[in-house]
Every structure is written in C-alpha cells, then in structure tokens.
Amino acid sequence: MPPTTFRSLAQSPTLANSPYIYTLCPKDTAIFVIASDDAIRCFSSDGLRLLHEIPNAHEGITCLKDWDTGGIDGGKRPGVVTTGRDGKVKGWDLRASSTKAVFEVIAEIQANNIPLSALACNASHNLIAAGAELEISGHEADIYIWYDTPSS
C-alpha cells in the first residue's frame, strides 16, 4: 500500500514573542492551541485564522484536553479543560467569547503548591483526572480525580 501524502492546508500566523506550542486539540471546525505564553488560542481549521484568544489562562499552562459533551457547569456545552503549574484545573466554554473559565478546581492541589503536568477527561462520565509527574513536598507523582454526579 503506498504511503498517504498530506498536502499543506495552511500555516498559522506568527505568534507574538514566538511561544512554544505545547498541545493542539482539534474540535469541529477549530483547532485549539496552548503555548508557553500561557494563552489558549482558537484557530479556524480551514485557514488557521485566529478566532479567539484567552491570554494568561494559567500561571504555567501544561495540558489541554477536549471536553466534548455535557458536564461543564451542569450543562451540555462544548469545551476544553486545561491544567497548569499553578495547581488548577479549568474548564472553558467554547461558545463564549469570554476569557473567564466556566469552572475551576483548586482544592488540595493548590494548597499544597503541586504543579499539574498531566490531564485526562471523560465528559460522558463527568470525570477529570490530573496529576503531577514529580515528587514535590512529600507528594509522589500524585493523581487527583474529580467526578461530578449529575443532579436529578
């Protein structure tokens, strides 16, 4: 079987201060990007036009995951979830042009100053897991899990 050949569709515009790209997350007709400048950017997938930008989403953003249906703030909203070295997990509603998170999980993680560097989400089960990869202040690569039970 011959290899598949991909053609270039578009190239993103040069970003200010040349941040490093950490993660790309395609969703519907957009591509979400997190970078070393702690911003979340949304580009159109058909031409990589910048559609929306959330500057300073975290102090040290590290992860971005899809949160496709249900769950966020008790509603059925399309979104993404992020983590950072600030010890926070945040959910973002993609329909809003706001730069404020829809939800934020702080709890024990931030109190113990644990930087988060891993993230997994399952929106259909309202489950978010985040973790740290290093031993910090007596915490050995801890994993934290949040499960939101839907109200009846």
Phi, psi and omega per residue, in radians:
M1 nan 2.235 -3.133
P2 -1.237 2.626 3.138
P3 -1.165 2.613 3.089
T4 -1.331 2.375 3.088
T5 -1.835 2.187 3.109
F6 -1.759 2.389 3.066
R7 -1.790 2.652 3.133
S8 -1.244 2.256 3.125
L9 -1.651 -0.763 -3.105
A10 -2.898 2.839 3.047
Q11 -2.170 2.351 -3.103
S12 -1.142 2.668 3.052
P13 -1.148 2.710 3.096
T14 -1.129 2.281 -3.126
L15 -1.542 2.545 3.134
A16 -1.001 2.466 3.102
N17 1.064 0.218 3.076
S18 0.806 1.047 3.120
P19 -1.222 2.719 3.027
Y20 -1.361 2.426 3.060
I21 -1.475 2.203 3.118
Y22 -1.649 -0.826 -3.027
T23 -2.555 2.495 2.997
L24 -2.008 2.384 -3.112
C25 -2.364 1.747 3.115
P26 -1.294 2.383 3.102
K27 -2.507 2.086 3.095
D28 0.866 -1.971 -3.091
T29 -1.848 0.416 -3.114
A30 -2.409 2.842 3.044
I31 -2.234 2.156 3.123
F32 -1.697 2.479 -3.042
V33 -2.354 2.378 2.915
I34 -2.000 2.588 -3.053
A35 -2.469 3.012 -3.059
S36 -1.159 -0.160 3.070
D37 -1.565 0.173 3.073
D38 1.220 0.309 3.125
A39 -1.731 2.661 2.935
I40 -1.865 2.262 3.116
R41 -2.150 2.524 3.085
C42 -2.043 2.106 3.105
F43 -1.963 2.589 3.024
S44 -1.211 2.474 -3.117
S45 -1.399 -0.243 -3.123
D46 -1.587 -0.171 3.137
G47 -2.816 0.083 -3.137
L48 0.959 0.698 2.995
R49 -1.358 2.415 3.108
L50 -1.252 2.051 -3.113
L51 -1.706 -0.621 -3.063
H52 -2.773 2.569 3.117
E53 -2.437 2.357 3.067
I54 -2.050 1.718 3.138
P55 -1.283 2.665 3.069
N56 0.883 0.840 3.137
A57 -1.113 -0.566 3.096
H58 -2.538 2.934 2.908
E59 -1.654 1.557 -3.099
G60 1.629 1.042 -3.134
I61 -1.087 2.439 -3.073
T62 -2.233 -0.578 -3.023
C63 -2.423 2.642 3.089
L64 -2.463 2.236 3.112
K65 -2.364 2.668 3.087
D66 -1.237 2.457 3.036
W67 -2.328 1.501 -2.826
D68 -1.327 -0.915 -3.067
T69 -2.388 2.446 3.039
G70 1.181 2.920 2.964
G71 1.621 -0.875 -3.028
I72 -1.074 2.081 3.055
D73 0.955 0.564 3.088
G74 1.352 -0.017 -3.102
G75 -1.913 -3.089 3.093
K76 -1.921 1.467 -3.070
R77 -2.141 2.431 3.028
P78 -1.284 2.469 -3.103
G79 -2.876 -3.087 3.018
V80 -2.296 2.761 3.098
V81 -2.140 2.469 -3.139
T82 -2.281 2.771 3.005
T83 -2.311 2.918 3.115
G84 -2.718 3.030 3.095
R85 -1.205 -0.132 3.069
D86 -1.393 0.006 3.093
G87 1.365 0.311 -3.116
K88 -1.958 2.623 2.960
V89 -2.027 2.241 -3.098
K90 -2.247 2.520 3.057
G91 -1.933 2.457 -3.062
W92 -2.196 2.295 3.082
D93 -1.524 2.072 -3.044
L94 -1.313 -0.281 -3.136
R95 -1.395 -0.356 -3.077
A96 -1.553 2.566 3.061
S97 -1.628 0.212 -3.119
S98 -1.255 2.785 3.026
T99 -1.904 0.276 3.119
K100 -1.825 2.462 3.123
A101 -1.210 2.575 3.084
V102 -1.328 -0.661 3.032
F103 -2.512 2.772 3.141
E104 -2.523 2.253 3.099
V105 -1.882 2.084 -3.111
I106 -1.999 -1.070 3.064
A107 0.723 -2.477 -3.027
E108 -1.160 -0.505 -3.032
I109 -1.059 -0.909 -3.099
Q110 -1.198 -0.625 3.127
A111 -1.045 -0.585 3.135
N112 -1.679 0.118 3.086
N113 0.966 0.873 -3.113
I114 -1.758 1.979 3.110
P115 -1.271 2.302 -3.125
L116 -1.634 2.369 -3.103
S117 -2.324 0.088 3.129
A118 -2.458 2.585 -3.085
L119 -2.659 2.410 3.021
A120 -2.458 2.491 -3.093
C121 -2.387 2.570 2.996
N122 -2.423 1.657 -3.055
A123 -1.137 -0.590 -3.114
S124 -1.170 -0.388 3.074
H125 -1.900 0.138 -3.134
N126 0.922 0.761 -3.049
L127 -2.076 2.328 3.047
I128 -2.275 2.313 3.050
A129 -2.179 2.371 3.099
A130 -2.394 2.683 -3.111
G131 -2.671 2.942 3.090
A132 -2.005 2.442 -3.077
E133 -1.638 -0.150 -3.094
L134 -2.054 2.688 3.021
E135 -1.343 2.143 -3.120
I136 -2.381 2.201 3.074
S137 0.846 0.804 3.097
G138 1.447 -0.026 3.087
H139 -1.714 2.125 -3.080
E140 -1.775 1.662 3.071
A141 0.811 0.917 -3.095
D142 -1.132 2.627 3.023
I143 -2.103 2.337 3.134
Y144 -2.062 2.376 -3.126
I145 -2.199 2.331 3.055
W146 -2.103 2.350 3.132
Y147 -2.282 2.117 -3.131
D148 -1.748 2.036 3.096
T149 -1.454 2.164 3.141
P150 -1.053 2.431 3.095
S151 -1.318 2.509 -3.100
S152 -1.600 nan nan
